[in-house]
Amino acid sequence: MPSLLPFRNFHFKKGLEKSEDKLKELAAPPYDVISENEKAELKNRDPNNICHVILPESYESAGKKLDEMINNEVLIHGEDRCVCIYGIDYKKPDTGEIISRYGFVGLLKLVDIFPPSIRDGVIPHEMTFKKFTEDRYQLIKHTDGNFSPIFMIYNGNGTAEDLFKKYTREEPFLQTIDRDGFTHKIWEVWKKKDIEKFQDIVKNHDVIIADGHHRYSTCLRHSKNGGCKYIMALFIDFNDPGLIIYTSHRQIQKMPVKSINELTDKIKEKFEITENIEDVKALKILMDQNKGKHVFGCYFKEKYLVFKLKDAIKPEEHIGGECSKEWKNLNLPILHDILLKDIGIRKEDITFIKGVKNGLSNVNNGKIEALFMVNPTTLEEVHEITKLGEIMPQKSTYFYPKPLSGLVIHKHTDTIE
């Protein structure tokens, strides 16, 4: 069963100055969504911006910088260990609605997750790639720290809500605004009985790694070489209305067809085709109306199209491999192993992009030839596939919004935490 421990919450001392948002100059987005230009801008903001540690000039310099900030009390912590409540107030991209999401942060005991198994209650939903794990391994090897929590989800049916309400009615301990204008808030929980309630929630539920597989794998590897046996994690309930999943869309560098007619001829046996769609807004409405029906949007030759898998087509009869029927009925295997395969698109010509707007712009600017759009993966699908001990297809999920780097920090010490 999963195990949670409270931790020493290292945080920026300047963040306690309530008169001004000093944390904005010191925290950063997650390391994997920071461009080279933004990295330079963040490092220029403040000599102690967390980017100097998470995206360092060298791994050795990251360790030295972290130690320097702790020794100079740029980073401080309380006298005892705590669990943190992490709240985000943000604007929902598709509707503009202001929404709040709450979770809790503590240390999750590391266990082996590959091959996937529900035995230990910590379940991956994506594979890791060595080129990314090696980078994060070198960072933790030289810092022995976690600078943003990995993102875990669990099906708790709102069991933490009363605990959240008890603390969030008070002023937050830390607060800042990120680059998107989202407000991030931290409350520290010190009372033993309340910490035990959070521990019981984790102990009594399987937890799925939503985001942070590479950091988890590198921490596990580090732990086997004498490092900390725990990793800092943010736990979000499946049922929180503030939890959103996006799916990466597929950019096609080179299409093997030269016209709309040639494209539709290749797929008309398996897909119903809707043409003459006015614009991307109309396309999105049509895709939204057909959620759960295996529909895909396409922008090619300045035209918008929607493809819907015909009811008579059974994906499991057309997709090979050992995966379950449930896995083969996900949108992405159908997209890759039926639609794109029938068109004749090569794997090496496919790249991924999160935003439709940027993907459309790339087509119009001639950077790519086509964009295929996908409805978001659902939480129910993630839960179903991981319960079967399987891994979701590549680039299935983008959990939103993500926690900041440098807002709460865990630094491993000699004692087991």
C-alpha positions in Angstrom: 0.0 0.0 0.0 1.2 3.6 -0.6 2.9 5.3 2.2 3.1 9.1 3.0 5.4 11.0 5.3 5.4 14.7 6.3 8.5 16.7 5.2 10.6 19.7 6.0 9.1 22.3 3.7 12.0 24.3 2.4 10.7 27.6 1.0 12.0 31.0 0.0 12.2 33.3 3.0 11.3 36.2 0.8 8.0 34.5 0.1 6.9 35.3 3.7 6.9 39.0 2.9 3.2 39.6 2.3 3.5 43.2 1.1 4.8 42.2 -2.3 4.9 39.1 -4.4 8.6 38.3 -4.1 8.0 34.6 -5.0 7.2 35.6 -8.5 10.9 36.5 -9.0 12.0 33.2 -7.4 9.7 30.4 -8.5 9.4 29.0 -12.0 7.2 26.8 -14.2 8.0 23.0 -14.4 11.4 22.4 -15.9 10.0 20.6 -19.0 7.8 23.5 -20.2 10.5 26.2 -20.0 11.9 27.4 -23.3 15.5 28.5 -23.7 14.5 32.1 -23.9 12.3 31.8 -20.7 15.2 30.0 -18.9 17.5 33.0 -19.6 14.8 35.5 -18.6 14.1 33.6 -15.3 17.8 33.4 -14.4 18.2 37.1 -15.0 15.3 37.9 -12.8 17.0 37.0 -9.6 20.3 35.2 -8.8 18.3 32.9 -6.6 15.6 32.0 -9.0 15.0 28.2 -8.8 15.9 27.9 -12.5 19.6 28.2 -11.5 19.0 24.8 -9.8 16.5 22.9 -11.9 18.1 24.0 -15.3 21.7 24.6 -14.3 24.8 25.3 -16.3 26.2 22.1 -14.7 24.9 19.5 -12.3 27.7 20.3 -9.9 26.7 24.0 -9.9 23.1 23.0 -9.1 24.2 21.2 -5.9 26.5 24.1 -4.8 23.7 26.7 -5.5 21.2 24.8 -3.4 23.6 24.4 -0.5 24.4 28.1 -0.7 20.8 29.1 -0.6 20.2 26.9 2.4 23.3 28.0 4.3 22.5 31.7 3.6 18.9 31.2 4.7 17.5 32.2 1.3 15.7 28.9 1.7 14.3 28.1 5.2 12.1 25.5 6.9 10.0 25.2 10.0 11.1 23.3 13.1 9.1 20.2 12.4 7.8 18.2 9.4 4.4 19.1 7.9 2.0 18.2 5.0 1.2 21.1 2.7 -2.2 21.9 1.1 -1.6 23.2 -2.4 -4.3 25.3 -4.0 -4.5 26.8 -7.5 -7.0 29.5 -8.7 -7.0 29.5 -12.5 -9.0 30.4 -15.6 -10.3 27.5 -17.5 -8.9 27.9 -21.0 -12.0 26.8 -23.0 -14.6 28.8 -21.0 -12.8 31.5 -19.1 -14.4 30.3 -15.9 -12.4 30.9 -12.7 -11.9 27.6 -10.9 -10.0 26.3 -7.9 -8.2 23.0 -7.3 -6.8 21.7 -4.1 -4.4 18.9 -3.3 -1.9 17.9 -0.6 1.9 17.6 -0.7 4.0 15.1 1.3 6.6 12.4 0.7 5.6 9.3 -1.1 7.5 6.1 -0.4 9.3 4.9 -3.6 8.5 1.4 -4.9 9.3 -0.3 -8.2 6.6 0.7 -10.9 7.8 -1.2 -14.0 6.5 -3.6 -14.9 3.2 -1.9 -13.8 1.5 -3.6 -10.9 -1.3 -2.6 -8.5 0.4 -4.7 -5.8 2.2 -1.7 -4.1 -0.5 0.8 -5.0 1.7 3.2 -7.0 0.8 2.9 -10.6 2.4 4.5 -13.7 0.4 5.4 -16.7 3.2 6.3 -19.2 6.5 4.9 -20.2 9.8 6.8 -19.5 12.5 7.6 -22.0 16.2 7.2 -21.1 17.4 10.6 -22.5 15.1 12.4 -20.1 15.7 10.2 -17.0 19.5 10.6 -17.3 19.2 14.4 -17.1 17.0 14.3 -14.0 19.1 11.5 -12.4 22.2 13.7 -12.6 20.3 16.6 -11.0 19.0 14.6 -8.0 22.4 12.9 -7.6 24.0 16.3 -7.1 21.2 18.0 -5.2 19.4 15.3 -3.2 16.3 17.5 -3.6 12.9 17.7 -5.2 11.9 21.1 -6.4 8.4 20.6 -7.5 6.1 17.7 -6.5 5.3 14.9 -8.9 1.6 14.9 -9.7 -0.5 11.9 -8.3 -4.2 11.2 -8.7 -6.4 9.0 -6.6 -10.1 8.1 -6.5 -11.0 9.5 -3.1 -14.6 10.6 -3.6 -13.8 14.0 -1.8 -12.4 12.5 1.4 -9.9 15.3 1.8 -12.4 18.2 1.3 -13.2 18.7 5.0 -9.5 18.9 5.8 -8.9 21.4 3.0 -11.8 23.6 4.2 -10.4 23.6 7.7 -7.2 25.3 6.6 -8.1 27.2 3.4 -10.4 29.5 5.2 -7.3 31.1 6.7 -4.7 33.2 4.9 -2.2 31.0 2.9 1.3 30.6 4.2 2.7 31.2 0.8 1.1 32.7 -2.3 2.3 33.8 -5.8 1.1 34.3 -9.3 2.6 32.4 -12.3 3.2 33.5 -15.9 -0.4 32.7 -16.9 -1.9 34.7 -14.1 -2.8 31.7 -12.0 -2.6 32.0 -8.2 -0.7 29.3 -6.3 -1.3 29.0 -2.6 0.3 26.9 0.2 -1.0 26.1 3.7 1.2 24.1 6.1 -0.5 21.4 8.2 1.3 20.7 11.5 -1.3 19.0 13.6 -0.5 15.3 14.1 -4.1 14.2 13.8 -4.6 16.0 10.5 -1.4 14.7 9.1 -2.5 11.2 10.0 -5.8 11.8 8.1 -3.8 12.6 5.0 -1.7 9.6 5.5 -4.8 7.4 5.8 -6.1 8.8 2.5 -2.9 7.7 0.7 -2.7 4.4 2.5 -6.3 3.4 1.6 -6.2 4.3 -2.1 -4.1 3.3 -5.2 -2.3 6.3 -6.5 -1.6 6.9 -10.2 1.4 8.9 -11.4 -0.3 11.6 -13.6 2.9 13.6 -14.3 6.5 13.1 -13.2 7.3 9.6 -14.3 10.9 10.6 -15.2 11.5 12.2 -11.9 10.0 9.2 -10.1 12.2 6.8 -11.9 15.3 8.8 -11.3 14.5 9.2 -7.6 13.9 5.4 -7.3 17.3 4.8 -9.0 19.0 7.3 -6.7 17.3 5.7 -3.6 18.9 2.4 -4.6 22.3 4.1 -4.5 21.8 5.5 -1.0 19.5 8.4 -1.7 16.2 9.3 -0.1 13.6 6.5 -0.1 10.8 9.0 -0.7 9.8 11.6 -3.3 7.8 14.8 -2.9 4.3 14.4 -4.4 1.1 16.3 -4.9 -2.1 14.3 -4.5 -5.2 15.3 -6.3 -8.6 13.6 -6.1 -10.0 12.3 -9.3 -13.3 14.0 -8.4 -11.9 17.5 -8.0 -13.7 19.6 -10.7 -10.5 21.6 -11.0 -8.6 18.6 -12.5 -8.3 18.9 -16.3 -6.7 16.5 -18.8 -5.6 17.6 -22.3 -4.2 15.4 -25.0 -1.4 16.3 -27.3 -2.4 16.7 -31.0 -0.5 15.2 -33.8 1.5 17.3 -36.3 2.3 15.6 -39.7 5.5 16.8 -41.2 4.9 15.2 -44.6 1.6 13.9 -45.9 1.7 11.0 -48.4 -1.4 12.4 -50.2 -1.6 15.5 -52.2 -5.3 16.4 -52.0 -8.4 16.2 -49.9 -10.0 13.7 -52.3 -6.9 11.4 -52.1 -7.0 11.6 -48.3 -10.7 10.8 -48.0 -10.5 7.9 -50.6 -7.9 6.2 -48.3 -10.1 6.2 -45.2 -13.7 6.2 -46.4 -14.2 2.4 -45.8 -13.6 2.8 -42.0 -14.5 6.4 -41.3 -17.5 8.7 -41.8 -16.1 12.0 -43.2 -17.5 15.5 -42.6 -16.3 18.2 -44.9 -17.1 21.8 -45.5 -16.6 22.8 -41.9 -16.5 26.5 -41.6 -13.7 27.1 -39.1 -11.9 25.6 -36.1 -14.6 26.7 -33.7 -17.2 24.7 -35.7 -14.8 21.7 -35.8 -14.4 21.8 -32.0 -18.1 21.9 -31.5 -18.6 18.9 -33.7 -15.8 17.0 -31.9 -17.2 17.9 -28.5 -20.7 16.7 -29.6 -19.2 13.3 -30.5 -17.0 12.6 -27.4 -16.7 8.9 -26.9 -17.4 8.1 -30.5 -13.8 8.0 -31.8 -13.8 11.3 -33.7 -10.7 13.2 -35.0 -10.3 16.6 -36.4 -8.0 17.4 -39.3 -6.6 20.6 -40.9 -5.1 20.0 -44.3 -4.9 22.1 -47.5 -6.6 25.0 -45.6 -9.7 22.8 -45.0 -11.2 21.5 -41.8 -12.5 17.9 -41.7 -13.8 15.5 -39.1 -13.4 11.7 -39.2 -15.6 9.4 -37.2 -14.9 5.7 -36.9 -17.8 3.8 -38.3 -19.9 1.8 -35.8 -19.3 -1.4 -37.6 -15.5 -1.2 -37.3 -14.2 -2.9 -34.2 -10.8 -1.5 -33.3 -9.6 -4.7 -31.6 -9.9 -6.5 -35.0 -7.6 -4.0 -36.8 -5.0 -3.2 -34.1 -2.4 -5.8 -33.4 -0.4 -6.6 -30.3 -1.0 -8.0 -26.8 -2.9 -5.0 -25.4 -6.5 -5.4 -24.1 -9.6 -4.7 -26.0 -10.1 -1.6 -23.7 -6.6 -0.3 -24.7 -7.3 -0.8 -28.4 -10.6 1.1 -28.0 -8.8 4.3 -26.9 -8.7 7.2 -29.3 -4.9 7.3 -29.8 -4.4 3.6 -30.9 -7.3 4.1 -33.3 -5.7 7.3 -34.6 -2.2 5.9 -35.1 -2.9 2.2 -35.9 -6.0 2.7 -38.1 -6.5 6.3 -39.4 -2.9 7.5 -39.9 -1.7 4.0 -40.9 -4.4 3.8 -43.6 -3.4 7.2 -44.9 0.2 6.0 -45.1 1.7 8.4 -42.6 5.1 7.4 -41.3 5.9 7.4 -37.6 9.0 9.5 -38.1 6.7 12.2 -39.7 4.6 12.6 -36.5 5.3 15.2 -33.8 3.2 16.3 -30.8 1.8 19.7 -29.8 -0.5 20.7 -27.0 -2.2 23.8 -28.4 -4.5 23.6 -31.4 -3.8 27.3 -32.2 -0.1 26.8 -32.6 -0.6 23.7 -34.6 -2.9 25.4 -37.1 -0.3 28.2 -37.3 2.4 25.7 -38.1 0.3 24.4 -41.0 -0.4 27.9 -42.3 3.3 28.8 -42.1 4.4 25.7 -43.9 6.2 24.2 -41.0 4.1 21.0 -41.2 1.6 19.8 -43.7 -1.4 18.7 -41.6 -2.7 18.7 -38.0 -4.8 15.9 -36.5 -6.8 16.9 -33.4 -7.9 14.5 -30.7 -10.5 14.8 -27.9 -9.0 14.7 -24.4 -8.4 11.5 -22.6 -10.8 11.0 -19.7 -9.9 10.2 -16.1 -12.1 7.1 -16.4 -9.9 5.8 -19.2 -6.7 6.4 -17.3 -8.2 4.6 -14.3 -9.5 1.7 -16.4 -6.2 1.1 -18.3 -3.9 1.4 -15.3 -6.1 -1.0 -13.3 -5.5 -3.5 -16.0 -1.8 -3.1 -15.4 -1.3 -1.4 -18.8 0.4 1.8 -19.9 -1.5 4.5 -21.7 -0.4 5.3 -25.3 2.4 7.9 -25.8 1.4 11.5 -25.2 -2.1 10.6 -24.1 -2.4 13.0 -21.2 -1.4 16.5 -20.2 -2.7 17.2 -16.6 -3.5 20.8 -16.1 -2.6 23.1 -14.4 0.8 22.0 -13.1 2.4 22.9 -9.7 5.3 25.4 -9.8 9.0 24.7 -9.2 10.5 26.3 -6.1 7.3 27.0 -4.2 7.8 24.0 -1.9 11.1 22.1 -1.8 12.2 18.8 -0.2 15.9 18.4 0.6 17.0 15.0 1.7 19.1 14.9 4.9 20.9 12.1 6.8 17.7 11.0 8.5 15.0 9.0 6.7 12.2 11.3 6.0 
